[in-house]
Amino acid sequence: MNLPNAEEVKEIEIMKNNSEDRVKIEGQDEISSIIADVKENTDDTNRESVNAQPTNINDYLIIKLHHKNVEGGLSIAFLYKDRNISYIEQPYSGIWKLSEETFDKISANLIK
């Protein structure tokens, strides 16, 4: 998984692909927690991501990591479930299994 260090991120934006619902997380502690959770709770599926967004998946979350000190610097990942398994996908980089607990914790930010 190719994620920036938490101190390099000024905000995390989470949104649903099929609605206007979005939330911005700007607290450094919360940003650090989310990035650490993802890094610690992923397993490589050895599957490639060959598209800019997930294909054959109707509902997914878009996670945008806005970088500090980099004009327009942005990392994007997609969270989704397929056959009751949680995944995180980075466009053109790879697809990883994500723990159910981490998936639920990140998606709960939109429900607040």
VEXSE-504100 format. One line per 5 residues: number of its first residue (from 1); their letters; for each residue x, z, y of N, C-alpha, C. Coordinates in steps of 0.001 Angstrom, whole numbers, plus 524288, in hexadecimal, padded with zeros to 5 digits. Layout:
VEXSE-504100
NUM = a = X Z Y X Z Y X Z Y; ...
//
This chain:
VEXSE-504100
1 = mnlpn = 80350 80000 7FB6E 80000 80000 80000 8037D 80000 804D0; 80258 7FCAA 80863 8059A 7FC14 80D02 802DB 7FE7B 811BC; 80349 803A7 81245 800CE 8065F 816A4 804ED 80865 81A64; 803AD 8086B 81F72 80761 80A9C 8233A 8079C 8108C 822AC; 80BB0 812E7 824C9 80BF3 81893 82508 807DC 81A7E 828E4
6 = aeevk = 805B5 81F0B 827DD 80172 82120 82B15 802F2 8217C 830D8; 807D0 822E5 831F3 80967 82384 8376E 809BD 81E47 83A4C; 8097A 819FB 8376E 80986 814C8 839D7 80406 812C4 83AFC; 7FFFA 815D6 83999 7FA92 81423 83A2F 7F7F1 8173D 83E85; 7F594 81465 84247 7F2E9 8171F 8468B 7ED26 81811 84562
11 = eieim = 7EAC7 814B2 84215 7E563 815A3 84087 7E41E 8128F 83B9B; 7E04A 8149A 838C7 7DE33 811E8 83437 7D888 810A4 83567; 7D726 80BBE 834B0 7D1C7 80A03 8358D 7CF78 808A7 83031; 7CAE6 80ADE 82F1D 7C84D 809E6 82A1E 7C2FD 80786 82B49; 7C1B6 8032B 828AE 7BC9E 800B8 8298A 7BAA0 7FE47 8248A
16 = knnse = 7B586 7FD8D 82455 7B321 7FADC 81FEB 7B31C 7F50A 82117; 7B3D1 7F1DE 81D0C 7B3F2 7EC34 81DD8 7AEA4 7EA05 81F5D; 7AA74 7ECBD 81DF9 7A541 7EA8C 81EB6 7A218 7ED45 822F1; 7A4A1 7F02F 82668 7A1C0 7F2C7 82A99 7A557 7F3CD 82F39; 7A303 7F5C2 8334A 7A601 7F712 837FD 7A82D 7FC9E 837C2
21 = drvki = 7A6EE 7FF82 8339B 7A8CF 804DE 83321 7AEC4 804EE 83318; 7B0F4 80836 8366E 7B6A0 808C2 83687 7B7FF 80E1F 838A8; 7BC83 80FF6 83725 7BE71 814F9 8390A 7C443 8145E 83A25; 7C60F 81709 83E3B 7CBA2 81708 83F80 7CDBF 81C86 83EAD; 7D218 81CDB 83C04 7D4AF 821D5 83AFF 7D9C6 821C3 83E0B
26 = egqde = 7DA42 82572 841B4 7DED4 82576 8451A 7E22D 82A5A 8448D; 7E033 82E5B 841E7 7E334 83325 8412A 7E7B3 83252 83D6A; 7EC65 833D2 83F01 7F106 832D5 83BCD 7F0AE 83588 83682; 7EE67 83A40 8364A 7EDE9 83CFD 8314B 7EA66 839FC 82D8B; 7E60B 837F5 82F8C 7E261 83507 82C47 7E4C3 82FD1 82A88
31 = issii = 7E78B 82D38 82E21 7EA37 82850 82CC4 7EE2F 8295B 8286E; 7F14B 82D70 82900 7F53B 82ECE 82516 7F2B3 82FF4 81FD3; 7EE57 832B2 81FF0 7EB93 83419 81B23 7E997 82F44 8183E; 7E742 82B9D 81B14 7E525 826DC 818AB 7E98C 82394 81648; 7EDB8 822BE 81943 7F20A 81F8D 8174D 7F494 82224 8128E
36 = advke = 7F55B 8274A 812BD 7F7AB 82A13 80E49 7F422 829B5 80984; 7EF06 82A5F 80A46 7EB4E 829F8 805E8 7EB9F 824A2 8034C; 7EBC6 8208B 80674 7EBF4 81B43 80442 7F113 81A71 80156; 7F56D 81BFF 803B7 7FA86 81B37 80130 7FAEC 81E2D 7FC0A; 7F8A7 822DA 7FBCF 7F92E 82630 7F734 7F533 824F9 7F2EF
41 = ntddt = 7F10C 8222D 7F43F 7ECBF 82187 7F08F 7EB80 81BD8 7EF4F; 7EF96 81898 7EF27 7EED8 81322 7EDB3 7F219 811DA 7E8E1; 7F007 80E52 7E5B8 7F2D2 80C52 7E12C 7F2C9 8066C 7E17B; 7F74E 80416 7E0D6 7F7C2 7FE65 7E12E 7F4E0 7FBD5 7DCA5; 7F1B8 7F7E9 7DDDF 7EEEE 7F4F9 7D9D2 7F1FF 7F01B 7D837
46 = nresv = 7F640 7EF07 7DB02 7F959 7EA42 7DA41 7F62D 7E553 7DB4E; 7F1EB 7E5F0 7DE48 7EED0 7E16A 7DFD4 7F048 7DFF5 7E569; 7F09B 7DAEE 7E660 7F1E6 7D90C 7EB9A 7ECFD 7D88C 7EEE6; 7EDA9 7D923 7F3EC 7E97E 7D7F8 7F7A6 7EAD1 7D2A4 7F9F1; 7E763 7CEE6 7F92D 7E886 7C990 7FAE5 7E4CF 7C7C4 7FF42
51 = naqpt = 7E1FC 7CB7C 8018C 7DE44 7CA3B 805B1 7DECF 7CE0E 80A37; 7DC85 7CC95 80EAC 7DCAE 7CFE6 8134A 7D8FD 7D48F 812CE; 7D532 7D42E 80F45 7D196 7D87B 80E4C 7CFC3 7D821 808A3; 7CD79 7DC6C 80699 7CBD6 7DC55 80118 7C7DC 7D7FC 80000; 7C856 7D598 7FB73 7C49D 7D18F 7F9DD 7C129 7D3BA 7F584
56 = nindy = 7BC67 7D1CA 7F540 7B896 7D373 7F153 7B73E 7D940 7F1B1; 7B811 7DB94 7F647 7B6AD 7E106 7F746 7B305 7E0FA 7FBFE; 7AE4F 7E31B 7FB57 7AA7E 7E2EE 7FF9B 7AB56 7E71A 803BC; 7AC8F 7EBD7 8020E 7AD31 7F032 805B8 7B2B3 7F25E 80565; 7B52F 7F2AE 809DB 7BA5F 7F508 809F8 7BB54 7F77B 80F48
61 = liikl = 7BF2B 7FAE0 80F7E 7C0CD 7FD47 81469 7C5C1 7FA97 81637; 7C611 7F9D1 81B52 7CABB 7F796 81DB9 7CD9F 7FC16 82055; 7D281 7FCBF 81EED 7D5C5 800DC 82130 7D9EE 7FE32 82489; 7D9D5 7FF64 8299B 7DDBF 7FD28 82D27 7E148 8018C 82F14; 7E655 800F8 82E1C 7EA33 804AF 83009 7ECC1 8024A 834DB
66 = hhknv = 7EBA3 8048B 83968 7EDCF 8028D 83E50 7F314 80532 83F45; 7F738 8020A 83F9E 7FC8B 8040F 84025 7FDC1 80599 845CA; 800ED 809B2 8465A 802F0 80B3E 84B77 80774 80798 84CEC; 8083C 806DF 851E7 80CDF 8041C 853E5 80D83 7FE8D 851DA; 8097B 7FC4D 84F9F 809C7 7F6E2 84DD6 804F1 7F420 84FF9
71 = eggls = 805BD 7F0AB 853A7 80150 7EDDF 85600 7FE81 7EAC0 851CA; 7F98A 7EBFE 85104 7F678 7E943 84D17 7F7EB 7EAA2 84787; 7FB2B 7EEB1 846D1 7FCD3 7F042 841A0 7F850 7F296 83E94; 7F759 7F06F 839FF 7F2C2 7F1F9 83705 7F3C3 7F13F 83134; 7F243 7F523 82E27 7F23B 7F49B 82877 7EC8E 7F4EC 826C7
76 = iafly = 7EAFA 7F195 8231F 7E58F 7F180 82159 7E567 7F245 81B75; 7E194 7F555 819C0 7E092 7F600 8142D 7DAAB 7F61F 81365; 7D905 7F4ED 80EB9 7D37A 7F4E9 80D5F 7D294 7F8B5 808E6; 7CE87 7FBE6 80959 7CCFE 7FF77 8052B 7C7E1 7FD8A 802E0; 7C787 7FD7A 7FDBB 7C2A3 7FBE2 7FB43 7C271 7FDDA 7F5AB
81 = kdrni = 7BDCB 7FD7D 7F374 7BD13 7FED1 7EDF8 7BB8A 7F9E5 7EB06; 7BDB9 7F964 7E66A 7BC6B 7F50E 7E2ED 7BBDC 7F75D 7DD74; 7B746 7F6DB 7DB28 7B615 7F928 7D606 7B753 7FEFB 7D5F1; 7B5B0 801B2 7DA1B 7B64F 8075E 7DAB0 7BBFB 80939 7DAE8; 7BF8D 805B8 7DC2C 7C4FE 8073C 7DD06 7C647 80627 7E2C0
86 = syieq = 7C8D8 809EE 7E53E 7CA3E 80967 7EAC5 7CF6F 80687 7EB52; 7CFA0 80310 7EF28 7D45E 80001 7F02D 7D5A7 80007 7F5F7; 7DA9E 7FF41 7F70F 7DC5F 7FE26 7FC5D 7DF8C 7F920 7FC06; 7DE7F 7F58D 7FF96 7E102 7F068 7FF81 7E37C 7EF58 804C9; 7E853 7ED88 804A8 7EAEA 7EBB5 80960 7EB51 7E5CD 808F7
91 = pysgi = 7E93E 7E30D 80CED 7E942 7DD52 80CB5 7EEB2 7DB18 80B8F; 7EEED 7D7A2 807C8 7F3A9 7D4DA 8063A 7F80D 7D870 8045C; 7F6CE 7DD5B 80351 7FACB 7E111 801AC 7F9BC 7E327 7FC2F; 7F4ED 7E507 7FB38 7F3B8 7E70A 7F60C 7EEA3 7EA05 7F5E0; 7ED38 7EB98 7F127 7E87B 7EEA1 7F037 7EA0B 7F365 7ED05
96 = wklse = 7E85B 7F7F8 7EEC1 7E99E 7FCD9 7EC2A 7E4A6 7FFC7 7EACD; 7E4C4 802A3 7E677 7E084 80643 7E547 7E132 80AEB 7E8E9; 7DCCC 80CE5 7EACD 7DCD1 8115F 7EE58 7D99D 815AF 7EBD6; 7DB6E 81A7A 7EC3B 7D876 81EC1 7E9D6 7D30B 81F1C 7EC56; 7CF48 82092 7E92B 7C9D7 8211F 7EAF1 7C983 82504 7EF79
101 = etfdk = 7CC72 8293E 7EF06 7CC6A 82D54 7F2FF 7CE58 82B41 7F844; 7D284 8283C 7F831 7D49C 82603 7FD0B 7D0D2 82205 7FF4B; 7CE91 81EC3 7FBF8 7CAAB 81AF4 7FDB5 7C62F 81DB9 80077; 7C420 821D5 7FE02 7BFB1 824B3 8003F 7C12E 82768 80565; 7C5E4 8297C 8059A 7C79B 82C37 80A5C 7C7FA 82871 80EFD
106 = isanl = 7CA1E 823C8 80E09 7CA9F 81FE5 81241 7C54D 81DCC 813C0; 7C1F4 81C7B 80FF5 7BCD6 81A44 81147 7B951 81E5A 813CF; 7BA45 8235F 812E1 7B718 82775 81550 7B7BC 8278F 81B40; 7BC10 82562 81D40 7BCDA 82531 822EA 7B887 82215 8259E; 7B652 81E36 82300 7B224 81B0F 8255A 7ACE2 81DC9 82531
111 = ik = 7AC6C 821D4 8220C 7A769 8247B 82166 7A6CB 828FA 82529; 7AB17 82AC8 82768 7AB03 82F50 82AED 7A6F6 82EBC 82F2B
//
